[in-house]
Amino acid sequence: MIVSTTTAKSGKINIFTDGEFRFSVPASLWFESTVRDGDEIDEEQLAALQEAADFVFAYDSALRLLSQRAHSEKELYDKLKRKFKAAPAKQAVEKCRNLGLLNDEKFADLLADELVRRKHYAPKRVENELMARGIDRHIAQTAAGSLDIDEKLSIMDIIEKLCPADGKPDEKTKKRIINRLLRLGYAPHDVFDAVESLGWNTQDF
């Protein structure tokens, strides 16, 4: 097969064999290769070129995603898999990890702190959220367990913020507050102990 190329508007190089379009490669990869227009190429060489191109595209995509925010390894891999095959997606994640751009332990610690500060999650909810992001259970448990948080004090703070200004919520508001605390991951016995200390009747909840 005879290889030929054209330059795409995106700066990519379109690869043709015997006049038939096959795939595109990054311009940098093409100019680094030993193949040139008019060369004879076989399917094995073509496959190797496409494999190399897929990795570069996946890695570039990974860098763009990481420039927007931190990711767990699984989270990044899952996003790359939406656009690329499993092999280049995995290779891109591995390169990012080897370069220190991915660190699940650090990611878990930072996200755990953010979930407590911004969303007022309890440690158990934090742990579940971390695992939902693809963090290993042990890493998630360690990150959640290291949080410096007094859950009972947090419950009281949240109740105060959600109560009306006069501090006298009606029954509907009380139910909404209790359900909110439970969704945030606070233990039911801690939640009910807190609201009962305020004189709320919890028999109907």
N, C-alpha and C positions, 0 to 999 in steps of 0.2 A: 504494500500500500504506500502511496505517496502522500506525505503530509503537507498541508498548506495552512496558512493562518490569515485571520483578519483581526483588526483591533476594534473592540467594542467601545461604545461611548463611556462605559464605566471604567475603562482602562484595562479591562480583562482582555485576554487573547483567546479568540475563538479557534478551536482546533478542528480541522477538516482532514479526512482521508479520502483520497480519490474523489474530491469534490463534495463529499457528504459531511455535514456537520456532526461532530461527535460530542464535544463538551467544551467548556471554557476553563481557563487556568489563570491564576494571577500573573500579571505581566512580569513581576520579579522572578517568579518560578520559571517561566518560559525562557527568560534571558539567561538564567543560571543553568538551564539544561543544555545538553550537547546536541539536541535535535534542532534542525533548522528547516525552513521551507524547502521543499523539493527532495528532502531525505526520504529514504525508504524506511518504513517502520512496520513492526509486526504487532500483533494483538497483545503480546506480553509486555512490550515496551509501552504501548498505549495505555494498558491497564496500570502500569507502574506510574505513569505520568498523571493519570486521573486520580490515583490513590494519593499521590503527593499533593495534588491540587485540593482534594477534598479535605485533607488535614489542614492545609494553610487557611482555607476558607473557614473551617470550623474553629481554628485557633483565633483567627481575627474576630470572629463572632463572639467567642468567649471573652476576649479582651474588651470588646465593646460592652458586653453585659456586666463585667466586673468593674468597668469604669463608672457605671451607673450606680451600683451598690454592691455590697459584699454578698456572696452566695455560699451555700454549702456545696460540697462536691456533687451530691445527688441532685440538688436543685439545678446546678449548672448543667450537669449531664442531661437531665430531663429536658431542659430548654433547648439544648443543642440537638437532641434527638428529634425535635420537631422539624428540623431543617436538614439534618445530615444523617448519614448511616451510623450505625452503632460504633464501628471501628474508628472513624475519624473523630467522632464525638468523645470517645473514651481517650484517644490519644491526646486530644486538646486539653481535657481535664487533667490528665497525668502531667502534661507539660506545665500547666498552670500551678499544679501542686508542687512540682519539683522546683519551680521558680519562686516559691513562697507566696504565690498570689492566692492560694487557697489554703485555709487552715480551719478545719471544722471545730477544733477546740476554741480557738479565738473567736470564730464566728458565733459559736453557741454562747460564749460569755457576753459578747457585745449585744446580741439579740435578746438574751435573757434580761440584761439590765434595761434595755430599751422597752421591753414589754411590761416591766414593772413600773418604770417611770411614766410611760406614755399611756398605757392601757390599764394599769393597776391590776395586772394579772397576779393571782396567787402562784406560788412556786409549782404546784401541781399542774395548773393550766399552762405555765411556762414550759414545763417538761413536755407536755403533750404537743404544744405548738412547735417546739424544737424538733421533735420526732416527725411531725407532719412536714417539716422542711427537709427531711432526709437525714437528720442527725442521728447517729448511733445512740441507742438507748442509754448506754453507760455514760457517754459524753453528755447527753441531755440531763441525766440525773445529777451528774457532777456539777454542771452549770447551774441548774435550778437549786441544788442543795447549798451552793456557795453564796446564794443571794442573802444580803444583809437586810432582812425584812421581818418586822414583827407583825404577823398575820392578824392578830387580834386588834392591834392598833390600826392597821390598814383598814380593817372592816369598819371600825368606828369612824375613821376619816371619810370613807366612802359614803357611809350612812349620812353623815353630817352634810356632805356635798349634795346628796340627792334629796334631802329633806327640804320642804318649803322653808322660807325665811323665818316663819314663826315657830319652826321646830315641831309642828303638830300635823304630821301626815295623815291623810284619811286612809281607809282600809285598802283602797285600790293602789295608792302610792306605796303603802307598806309592802304589798305583794310584789309590786314592781321592783322595789329595792331588794327584797329578799331574793327574788329570781335573778336579778342582776348579779348579786354577790355569788350565788351558786354557779352562774355561768362563768364568772371570773375565776372559778376554781377553788373557792374557799370551802373548807369542810363544813358540812351541814351543822354539826354540833357547835362549831365556833360561831357560825352565823346566827343560829337560834339563841345561843347563850348571849350574844351581843344585843340582839333586839329585845330579848326578855329583860335584860338589865335596864333597858329604856322603858320598861313597862308595857311593851307590846304583848298582846294576847296572840299566841302562835297556834292555838288549838285548831284554827281553821286553815292553816297553811300546810 
